[in-house]
Amino acid sequence: MKNTASTLRERSAVAVVDEQLQGALENATDRFANQKAVGTAAVANWEELRTAARSLRAQVLARLPEVLEELADKIEARGGHVHWAADADDARNYVLEVAKRHDAKLVVKSKSMASEEIHLNDALAASGIEAVETDLGEWIIQLAKETPSHIILPAIHKNRRQIAEVLSQVADGDLSDVPAELCAFAREQLRSKFMQADMGISGVNFGVAETGSIAIVTNEGNGRLVTSVPPVHVAVMGMERVLQTWEQFDLMLALLPRAATGQQITTYVNMVSGPRRAGEVDGPDEFHLVILDNGRSDILGTEFQEILHCIRCGACLNVCPVYRQIGGHAYGWVYSGPVGAVLTPLLHAAENELQNASTLCGACWQACPVGIPLQDLLLGLRRRKAESTGGVEKLGWQAWSTAWSKPALYDATTRLGGVSAKIVPESWTPVEWREGRTIPRPEAGSFRRWFEHE
Amino acid sequence: MSDRTAFLDRLRERLAVPAPENLPHPLVHAEAVPPVEYALDLTDLADAFERAVSATGAHVLRGTAPEVLQSVLAATGAQRVVASKDAPAELGLPAYSGPVEAEQADLGVTGALYGIAATGTLVLHAGLAGGRTASLLPPVHLALLPVDRLLRDSGELFRKMGERLPDGLPSQLVFVSGPSRSADIELEVTVGVHGPRELWIGLVS
């Protein structure tokens, strides 16, 4: 079911009554959260690694310009190309330019949330270029014309029958809903795309500056195919997704798969350092890295900077009591769950309610493999919003704050409150307060007053 | 170049005043990257490797390269075989010519630069292999790994790059841990989505 309502509250209301979504979310998030516990048990010093990872990400960000320069210089030294994209438009135009130069008609893509953030597929389609997602979940939602509902499992909201219906659109008849058969169909269909594609576009899990390399982790192998078969490879990377050394990468590699799915390691870890070299019979002739800002630099130097430490594992989604009820589409943008609730208001100002999609329980912080204190960031966003809100609500809070700072006024207002509660009808209270509960009626006076007189 | 300058200048401007400290949950400075400590029995590398590989759904065979190849051909019934440049020379297999040839094969035979015991991982080097797709396009992949090339864990590679990769990073270095898999459909694990659906590792002496 598509969730196209316009506010967080409306989208959530749609999501919580969708029984299939509820079942799918519970199943997937439980499974991942449990598997993470098993996966992390194989690492004896998990907490030490988390704490160190937080510091190391901060150290890299503090030196971000130097780290990015080293990465770019070393890529260019190997004959690769680096484009510095200030915003989405800039990034899209560069990719289109590269595609046009090669007269590209067909592009294969492996998972890149950054490319979804900048609506790259739409831009390619508008130029008459077919861009096919090759991550199975991403391909399914591409055909269904939807957006991903989970960082790791984009099509989690669909059951096998729905997936069979979606894939049957490109088949010569109706497909059965047996996952193995659907996968076999996907393999065959997408294999011919890989072989014919003019260009491959990938994301980047981490850039590693010390050797001018990028690392891409997948389980399916589409990340390898996209970067090995087509003659041109373009990688799109959020500027904060860099590390200085392979030592740091080793740490991240221990954290990421275990936090995401509980796997000890993903099936494939693909480390690319420039285009193919002499004596190699395959591999792209051209390698391009697009480094994307698109609002990230606005977050640097603010109290929200730590959100840029995120390694996109999805662990926070799996433990969030809110995400587990409303799913990814309710967040209205590419990034969902606790990380989305922080990142989206910062990058995409139109969505400014998402910091309310939280119970502030802190489970996300506990789950985060790099120790991002997400609930502090959510509180910070709420405070920022409250400070910028004016009008009646602000006056109301100020009046209440003043009244209750003075004992005499506190006494007077609580007595008044108790009395007026008996005359003010319940229908005058905000409807959200009354949904699903009976408003308790306040007593006529304060406890102290009662205690003194008893 | 001007894009680069403007981009980096913007970052420097934003970083000029450091981000405020998180007082409730202050950052604890890490001077060095702590090594990953695995709660695994890694005393016998070959045994540990075999256990970890089996856990990924791949098969391990021990013996000489020709013996292993024969076993895999018998088990899979593969007819068309491609090999990369780093497959053991004693097999007498010519190096493949490109992705089109690899795509038509039933079996891809390659060497491997290292094996990682903690996770049952093969380390494939595109420069030594002379390419990337012999281990990727055919539905079955056989990698022949000398048993003396086993490393305890990935830290043995990443923390000693100068020693392990003296000529630097190749155009592509890939870690392979098991056959290709996906759980995108209702979390049911299926193998062979895009990459090989069967992985055989010959631990050769």
Interface residues (C-beta under 8 A of the other chain):
Chain A: A24 N27 A28 R31 A41 A42 V43 A44 N45 E48 L49 T51 A52 R54 S55 L56 A58 Q59 A62 L64 P65 L68 E69 A72 V82 H83 W84 A85 A86 D90 T134 D135 L136 G137 I140 L153 P154 A155 I156 N159 R160 I163 P179 A180 L182 C183 A184 A186 R187 L190 R191 F194 M195 T211 S213 N219 E220 G221 N222 R224 L225 T227 S228 V229 M239 T245 W246 E247 Q248 F249 D250 L251 L253 A254 T261 Q264 I265 T266 T267 Y268 V269 N270 M271 V272 S273 G274 P275 R276 R277 G279 E280 V281 D282 G283 I291 D293 S297 D298 L300 G301 T302 E303 Q305 E306 W365 P373 D376
Chain B: D3 R4 A6 F7 L8 R10 L11 R12 R14 L15 A16 V17 P18 A19 P20 N22 P24 H25 L27 V28 H29 A30 V33 P34 V36 E37 Y38 A39 L40 A52 A55 T56 A95 Y96 S97 G98 P99 V100 A102 E103 A118 T119 T121 A126 G127 G130 G131 R132 T133 L136 L137 S154 G155 L157 F158 R159 M161 G168 L169 P170 S171 Q172 L173 V174 F175 V176 S177 G178 P179 S180 R181 S182 A183 D184 I185 E186 L187 E188 T190 G192 V193 H194 G195 P196
